[in-house]
Amino acid sequence: MSGPTITDFTGRVVVVTGGAAGIGRALGEAFGRAGAVVVLADVERPALDATVEQLREQTGADISGVVCDVTDPASVDALADEVFARHGATHVLVNNAGVGPPSARVWETTPNDWRWTFGVNVFGVANGVRSFVPRMIASGEPGHVVNTSSSDGAVAPMPGASVYAASKAAVATLTECLGAQLAEGGHPITVSLFLPHGRGLLATGLWTADRNRPPELAREVPRQTPAMTIETLAEMARKAGRELALQPLDEVAEDVLRGIRAGEYCIMLGGREEAARTMRERVERFAAGRNPTEPGHALLPA
Ligand SMILES: NC(=O)c1ccc[n+]([C@@H]2O[C@H](COP(=O)([O-])OP(=O)(O)OC[C@H]3O[C@@H](n4cnc5c(N)ncnc54)[C@H](O)[C@@H]3O)[C@@H](O)[C@H]2O)c1
């Protein structure tokens, strides 16, 4: 299948995981405004309820919420059951839920940091694909799967954020394979790799992802410094005499809808050419027998 499968979202059923906050919430709003029937799935019930209520009011769209833990295959199966029972289809699946673990050297990354990060960022996407794609295929209807990765991992890893980068590289690879397999099977379902990007920082809840960390996967190493937040960064920038540049999330979300309509594989607001340049430089270093990743990226505060 080449070319776009979904060019009009009116009446289409769209499922967004991690839809209670940040980019997922902005996607819910954009799809709602475009006339889609939107189901937001998230593990954080109070935030999900509030988001659904606000977005319904703001857009007048058919937006609902389902509490779902993407790390749990049964929970994602239950989400798919509910969506297909209620709406009879899924046309766009956005596997977007993700967390940002503490920054650490690879040899110091703890078992729970690996489990939590890969549980949400990688198995969450795999669970979404496993629960929804067979039913999307069986429906025979056109469909599209968007997997949220990150340029940190999909394009080049920031070595300081190694476990996160490794998880997002895994998402990039599984998305490529998924797209190739769907095309090979002749299914009318296309895929996109979504790399959130823009002209400034994205003010999302990723900075406080620990709020959803399950107690059984608690940090083994206590936090060394207070959690870095967008507010702290903005304050630091102000003290340095600058304004922190923020990228409006609605523009990022609108670009995802544009990318789906255009049938683009990689959706990355304003960053694809630079990413391609970085990838070419990495290939050159690889071809010369060197590590594509050079040293020099500081660790983020843990
Ligand atoms: N913010 C950025 O700068 C940035 C950059 C690149 C990629 N991303 C990716 O974008 C995606 C969205 O993140 P965001 O920045 O909007 O952060 P966010 O914290 O605002 O949103 C993530 C959502 O995922 C939900 N979530 C966490 N664990 C879950 C679980 N087990 N099951 C279901 N939902 C769960 C959270 O409750 C939250 O609502 C993530 O995959 C993230 O890695 C973000």
The ligand as an ORCA input file, in Angstrom:
! r2SCAN-3c Opt
* xyz 0 1
  N       7.761     16.175     25.300
  C       8.745     15.998     24.446
  O       9.632     16.853     24.296
  C       8.806     14.739     23.633
  C       9.789     14.627     22.641
  C       9.871     13.462     21.906
  C       8.972     12.436     22.152
  N       8.025     12.561     23.121
  C       7.091     11.447     23.330
  O       5.766     11.946     23.214
  C       4.881     11.056     23.900
  C       3.911     11.866     24.740
  O       4.631     12.424     25.830
  P       4.370     13.895     26.387
  O       5.624     14.649     26.198
  O       3.107     14.418     25.890
  O       4.295     13.580     27.967
  P       3.028     13.607     28.960
  O       3.519     13.056     30.270
  O       2.407     14.944     28.970
  O       2.029     12.577     28.287
  C       2.242     11.180     28.356
  C       0.938     10.517     28.767
  O       1.181      9.095     28.846
  C       0.462      8.621     29.981
  N       1.027      7.343     30.456
  C       2.165      7.126     31.163
  N       2.272      5.823     31.462
  C       1.192      5.205     30.924
  C       0.746      3.859     30.899
  N       1.435      2.883     31.513
  N      -0.406      3.574     30.236
  C      -1.140      4.551     29.645
  N      -0.762      5.851     29.649
  C       0.386      6.167     30.279
  C       0.601      9.730     31.016
  O      -0.384      9.633     32.034
  C       0.448     10.972     30.140
  O      -0.894     11.398     30.074
  C       5.767     10.099     24.673
  O       5.862      8.866     23.976
  C       7.104     10.793     24.701
  O       8.176      9.905     24.860
  C       7.920     13.693     23.859
*
